[in-house]
Every structure is written in C-alpha cells, then in structure tokens.
C-alpha cells in the first residue's frame, strides 16, 4: 500500500497543474464609413502587399527583451497572420484618411497607384515602448517613391493587451503619415 502513495501524489500534482491559456490578438482599426464618389476624378490605391520580416511572420507576438534578444510568445498569438492584419487595417485606415479615394487589396485599373510596404519591426521592447519600422514604396504614373518609417510609442501600461493596442495606434499613425504624403 505504501508504494502507491508516491504514484498517487504524482497523479494529484499533475492534475493540479494546468496548461497556460493561449490568448489571441487582432489589430483594430477605427472603422468609419468611407464616402467614395463615382466620378472619374476618384483616385485609386492598390495596396499590393505588406511584407513582414521573417521573425514577425510567426504566430506569436514578438517582444524584445534586451538589445539583441527577441522572444516570440508561445501563448500570446496573432488571431490571423500579421501581414494580413496589417494590410486589412491599412486599407481601413487609409480609406478613412483619404476621402474620395478607393483603397483596395485588389487591382482595379491600369492607372491606379500601387503601394507596397515592408515592415521590419512591429514589436514591444524592454524599455516599455512599441516599435514599428520599415519602408513603403509607391508607384504613381510610372514613378517610384520610397520612404522609410520608424515609430517608437510609449506603452501606457504593461501587458500584451496594451502592447497590441499601442501597435494598432502606431500603425494608424503611419497610415495617416502615408496619406499625408500621397
């Protein structure tokens, strides 16, 4: 009988342990109904692609723990691929910032502007900041315009919820900056 006590204790302890719960995050965009005119003066913008750095293409939210180390979360995950979320929220944010434009993830015509974005940083950092950086390239009537971007935004509080909200706010700021330069 005594030899079963360690086995029973091990089973009891393993029953008490629990798996960490996975949490899924989705970027939010402030959706406002965009008014698009049907006239011929409507400009068109095709967001052809949003590329993300390899380390950002994983499911986990990324956090930089020191000057050289990055951690990809195992339990705090993107609800859908980050590049898709960035592209969809960019469509919404640019549509809001560019009234009278048609902004789409699909090609529309031969005279549309074409925007491609490469995101090299989209993560939290050990000093309490959210980091967003990369570059965008616009093709407009055969001309190419290329601009870098780099945002460092202070988090209002700790935690992944605050980080994702701040990253979404930063992405919206970058969309407004792009719209201003178009």
LINLIN-V780692 format. One record per residue. N is the residue number from 1. RES is the residue in one small letter. NEAR is the number of other ideal C-beta (glycine too) atoms within 12 Angstrom. Layout:
BEGIN
N/RES/NEAR
N/RES/NEAR
END
This chain:
BEGIN
1/x/7
2/x/8
3/x/8
4/x/11
5/x/11
6/x/12
7/x/13
8/x/14
9/x/14
10/x/13
11/x/13
12/x/13
13/x/12
14/x/12
15/x/10
16/x/9
17/x/10
18/x/9
19/x/8
20/x/11
21/x/10
22/x/17
23/x/21
24/x/20
25/x/30
26/x/23
27/x/39
28/x/21
29/x/28
30/x/21
31/x/14
32/x/15
33/x/10
34/x/24
35/x/15
36/x/21
37/x/13
38/x/9
39/x/10
40/x/10
41/x/12
42/x/23
43/x/29
44/x/28
45/x/40
46/x/29
47/x/40
48/x/26
49/x/22
50/x/37
51/x/26
52/x/29
53/x/26
54/x/15
55/x/22
56/x/33
57/x/22
58/x/23
59/x/23
60/x/27
61/x/39
62/x/38
63/x/33
64/x/26
65/x/16
66/x/11
67/x/9
68/x/8
69/x/14
70/x/25
71/x/22
72/x/25
73/x/26
74/x/17
75/x/18
76/x/28
77/x/25
78/x/32
79/x/20
80/x/17
81/x/21
82/x/38
83/x/29
84/x/22
85/x/34
86/x/41
87/x/33
88/x/29
89/x/38
90/x/42
91/x/34
92/x/29
93/x/36
94/x/43
95/x/33
96/x/25
97/x/28
98/x/32
99/x/18
100/x/22
101/x/29
102/x/30
103/x/38
104/x/29
105/x/26
106/x/17
107/x/19
108/x/21
109/x/16
110/x/12
111/x/19
112/x/24
113/x/36
114/x/31
115/x/41
116/x/28
117/x/39
118/x/26
119/x/39
120/x/25
121/x/33
122/x/45
123/x/41
124/x/39
125/x/29
126/x/20
127/x/16
128/x/20
129/x/25
130/x/38
131/x/33
132/x/40
133/x/29
134/x/31
135/x/25
136/x/37
137/x/26
138/x/28
139/x/23
140/x/20
141/x/13
142/x/11
143/x/11
144/x/16
145/x/20
146/x/18
147/x/22
148/x/21
149/x/29
150/x/21
151/x/30
152/x/22
153/x/30
154/x/19
155/x/27
156/x/15
157/x/15
158/x/14
159/x/19
160/x/28
161/x/21
162/x/23
163/x/36
164/x/35
165/x/25
166/x/35
167/x/43
168/x/34
169/x/27
170/x/36
171/x/43
172/x/32
173/x/26
174/x/38
175/x/40
176/x/24
177/x/24
178/x/35
179/x/27
180/x/14
181/x/22
182/x/25
END
